[in-house]
Amino acid sequence: MPQKRLAVLFSGQGSNLESLLKTLHRYTFNGTTLNVVLTLTNKPTAGGIEKSRSYGIEPVVIDHTWFESREAFDGAVVEAIHKAQVDLVVLAGFMRILTPVFTQQVNAINLHPSLLPLFKGANAIKESYEAEVKEAGVSVHVVSEELDGGAIVLQEAFVKEVGMSYEAFEAKIRAIEHQLLPKAVIKLLC
């Protein structure tokens, strides 16, 4: 039975990392077994570290503050990814703008909390919430040299409710993220 190896990169609490581990790690879809073989963070205090350990995977910590340039940091990350011999890298809340050192050497997808091409960048949830648009949602896209600009793999939208609080809006985004990212991995690898 074919197997595919995944790396998951994260920076924060690791809710999307945990969703991937819970729904994909060591499961078989369409005859292909998925294994998360590498979890990596740029934050030594990231909450996702413990979530990774709870699934028996010791995360690699490569603190971006140890490096003098983005390119040097990206080079260290690429080295760890190549060493793990992965088929796909999943950015699950990995809050780094990546350079060509990464984008030209790694097959990766990214989760973004808006309906791209709208609301690129780190403030997408707030911008989407405040915008005069009827729909919001989540995108999974291929990582490219353009920030949040790679080809769309999957998107899911929802209609913004009148009077919806920011907290409810963000919770809706997060719930969609936890379902959409595993679907995108399965679509690409299985």
Order of alpha helices (4+ residues) and beta strands (2+ residues): beta-alpha-beta-beta-alpha-beta-alpha-beta-alpha-beta-alpha-beta-beta-alpha
